[in-house]
Amino acid sequence: NSLFESVELAPRDPILGLNEQYNADTRPGKVNLGVGVYYDDEGRIPLLQAVRKAEEARVEAHAARGYLPIEGIPGYNKGAQTLLLGENSPLVAAGRVLTAQALGGTGALKIGADFLKQILPGSKVAISNPSWENHRALFERAGFTVETYPYYDAATHGLNFDAMLAAFKAMPEETIVVLHACCHNPTGVDPSLEQWARIADVIKARNLVPFLDIAYQGFGEGLEQDAAVVRMFAERDMTMFISSSFSKSFSLYGERVGALTLITSSKEESGRVLSQLKRVIRTNYSNPPTHGGTVVSMVLNTPELFALWVDELAAMRERIRSMRAQLVEKLKAQGVKQNFDFVLQQRGMFSYSGLTSDQVDRLRDEHGVYAVASGRICVAALNSRNIDYVAQSIAKVLA
Ligand code: PMP
């Protein structure tokens, strides 16, 4: 009798399943738009120059690999805070901000969720409809009941703002609200800054707990601009959770570079909160790994490398924007009657294309173009070699 006899097969991850199908496809012109990764115009995951230089300097230094502090590298955490809250944050000066290096944005969400379960065991978590698919699973596994709030409006390819706000107004106090601070995954649809201000007001007035997830800072309008929502909440003097990720912005997916930042109401509180957060980390994985965090810290804290990174990040952002514009233009040129201008308003790597799951199936089966069943495409996987083919293929399934 095996110990594992009654273990059921878990459903397979839909996006990883799509990748397997893509890899098994032998058609030469196949295109994978199902991924969640930035590719350059050559179709490769870039290794940024700023990262390469920092890595070279690090190898050169022959640094030992002792354990890091439980909360990670001080320069890394400081750098992450500065990107989120700016150079001269009064909250940072007042000792009300604490940051722990985390295993990617996912790791930041998880230690945040575990700590929240400790302090708000009876609260529910609300995520956007739709959201990054791991949000629900992660908070459920941390022991929470997860509900959704209205977000995307398929009819307008935009935001269902009134319904979203009404949902926040109806939530019980201390509900944990997960918000995508920029570049919403999977839709690409973000509230305007005016809408964000109203969202922040309602969340504060209703005494809800904001958990801002920012995995694409620098992919929307720019590093500073994309932090506007975080700063807007911070200015309203709310205690909150922020998970941030450098996976995309540094193209360091496999290094697991993220951070959890908490804003407390006093320096004294920060000390107590950090001590508890460290227990959560200690009992999960003890302390974070050295390599990726050191590289990111070097880039964030060396002016010359920082400037290089800002330029490289801008180039990634501009390339995505150019792909959005070209896709819309090429669809028009193919005679597509539907208006795709909404793609230009979307931000970040993803676009809810409006394609139905039947159309997505036909794109894959008839043309070898892979997208997620929801119609989500990764705009960052388009390039000058595949975009004409993708536009033609989409035109054919829409005809
Ligand atoms: N949050 C959102 C909204 C994401 O899209 C992602 C990554 N796709 C993450 C968090 C997790 O990021 P990481 O890969 O750094 O764990």
Residues whose N, C-alpha, C, O or C-beta is under 5 A from the ligand:
A	BS01	PMP	G36 L103 G104 G105 T106 G107 W132 N185 D213 A215 S245 S247 V257 G258
